[in-house]
Amino acid sequence: MEARACLRFVRMSPRKVKIVCDLLRGKKVDLAAAIVANTGKAASEPVAKLLKSAVANAENNHSMDHDKLYVKEIFACPGPILKRMRPVSKGRGHRINKRTSHITIVIGEQED
């Protein structure tokens, strides 16, 4: 039994989000919430909200026990890239890629 939550089109590079995701993989949800609350990365805020949402889905939709929940999977995939131009000398322009991410968390129930 598993519950999942997805957050799409986060205006942050997947490379930055994956750093926070690697900290949480395989941890119990209470420990994961504590880790993400004390992480000084910009990606920790959307990941914390998504973790709370996934836990709520597990408890309310699948009737899972809160004490047995752990982060089964967490990953960040690249979303669409917003392409912008920055003016430079001699009338030229350099491209700026504003990257987005899709973050997915899967919460599972540990067996005794």
N, C-alpha and C positions, 0 to 999 in steps of 0.2 A: 504494500500500500504506500502510495506517495502522493504528495500535493506539490503543486508548482505555482510559481508566480513569475510573470515576465514584465519587464520595463523596457519599453521601446523608444527609440529616437532620443536617447540621452545625449546632450550636447557635450560629450567628452570622448576623448580618444580611447579605443578599446585597450590599448597598451597600458594606459593609466588605470583603467578599471580592473584589469587582470591582476595587478599588484595586490589590490584589496581582496579580490576573489580568492587568490592563492592562500591568504591568511585564514579564510573561513572554511575551506573544504575539509569535510570529515569531522568537524567539531560539533558538539552539542549546541542547541540553539541559544541557550542562556550564555554559554561561554562565547559563542560567535557574536552575540549582541554586545557583550562587554568589550570584546576585541575591537569591533568596528566603531564603538562609541569612543574609544581611546586612541584611535588611529588618526594621525594628523594629515590624512590625504583628502583631497577634494572629492574623490569618488566615494568616500565613506558615507556621506549623507544620503545619496540615492540608494546605495546598497543597504543601509540600515532600514530605510523605509520599505524596501522590497523584502527584506528579511521578515519584518513585522507582518507584512501582507501575506507572505507564504505561510507563516506560523498561524495566522488567523484562518487562512484557507484550510490548513490541516485540521485545526480544532473544530471549526464550524461546519465545513463541508464534508469532511471525511471522518469525523468523530475520533480523532487520534489523541492519545495521551500526551500532554505537554512535556512530562518528565522524560519520555522516551524519544523525543524528536531530535534529529541531527541533520546537518546539511549534507545531503547525499551527493548532490551535484551543484556546482555553481560555475557559470561561464559567461563570457562576454564576447559577442560576435560583432563584427563591423556592420554599421548601418550605412545609409547613403551619405555621400560626401558632398558638402556644400562648397562649391568652387567659387572663389573670389579672386579679384585682381588687385594687386598693390602697385601703384605707379612708381616707376624708377626712372633714372636719368635717360635722356635722349628719346623721350616719348615711348619708352617701352613699358611693359608691365610684367610683373612676376606673379605666378599663381600662388594663392594661399588655399590650402585644403583645410576646411573646418570639418573635422571628423565627428561622426556620431556612433553610438553603440546601442546594441540590444543586449540586455542583461537578463539571464534566466537563473532562477534558484529552484532546485528540487529538494523538498524536505521529505525525509523518510522516517520510519519508526523502527528503532532498534529492537532486535529480538533478544529475549533473555537467555 
